[in-house]
Amino acid sequence: MSRRTAKVSEAIREIVSTTILFDLKDPRVKNVTVLWVDSAPDLRSARVFISVRGEPKEQALTLHGLNSARGYVQSQIADKLDLRYTPILQFVLDPGARQAAEISSLLRSAMEQTNRSSAGEEVVGSDVAAEADGDVEEAEDLEGEEAGELPGGRDANPLEAPPHGAPQ
């Protein structure tokens, strides 16, 4: 993505989010967060990734309301941005937000279980504490070597280039 495309995508995100927040009067459109916008390189189309809090039925209703108001939102973009073509918007529910909420709740429940087990209460059917003990034993098996180093003292990060003249 070029710098110009990224700037236009960010501007579209701001315009869409303020339009949804302040201008849309559709009762179906509520609890919407505009996460990011993916614009085509020619800027003729853009996918707007959103997150909607609530049940799947409410999410579908909100998405339908946004698709109904798509023309109005596109007209706001045309008024506020000086582009040759106004991008055609496509609203997409981002599954990452729901997955992040599920992972957060799983981590929270795991932390509660470990806190209860460390306080002296025995948690039946929980392998979280046993897995944590296994990770500690594996870390002790490294025998003093740094976890991020390969044999020979090289760094394990493949994204970093080796020092100039170093064997690869």
C-alpha positions, 0 to 999 in steps of 0.5 A, a space after each residue: 500500500 502506497 503512502 497516498 493510499 494509506 493516507 486516503 484510507 485513514 481519511 475515509 475511516 475518520 469520515 465514515 466513523 464521524 458520519 456514523 456517530 453524528 449524522 446517521 439517524 437509523 436506529 439499527 446502526 448502534 454500537 459500531 466501531 470503525 476499525 480500519 479501511 482497506 482501499 484499492 490502489 486505484 481508490 475506486 473501492 474501499 472495504 470498511 472493517 467494523 466491529 459491532 457489540 452485541 449478539 449476531 442478530 444485532 450485528 446483522 441488523 447493524 450491517 444491513 442498516 449501514 449498507 442502506 446508508 452507504 450512499 449517504 456515507 459515500 456522499 459525505 466522503 465526496 464532500 470532504 475529500 477531493 478525489 477523482 472518484 468516490 470510493 464505493 464502500 463495502 462494510 465488513 464485520 471484522 471477526 478479530 474483535 469477537 475473537 479478541 473478546 473470547 480470548 480475553 474471557 478465556 484468559 480471565 477465567 484461567 487467571 481466576 482458576 490459577 489464583 484460586 489454586 494458588 490460594 489453597 483451593 483445589 480446582 478440579 479439571 484444571 490443567 492450567 497450573 500443571 501446564 505452567 509448571 511444565 513451562 517452568 521446567 522447560 525453561 530450566 532445561 535451557 541450562 543457562 543459554 539465552 532463550 533467544 540465541 542459537 548455538 554459536 551465539 547467533 540471534 534467533 530473530 529471522 527478521 534481523 540481518 546478521 552483522 556485516 561479514 558474519 557467516 549466515 
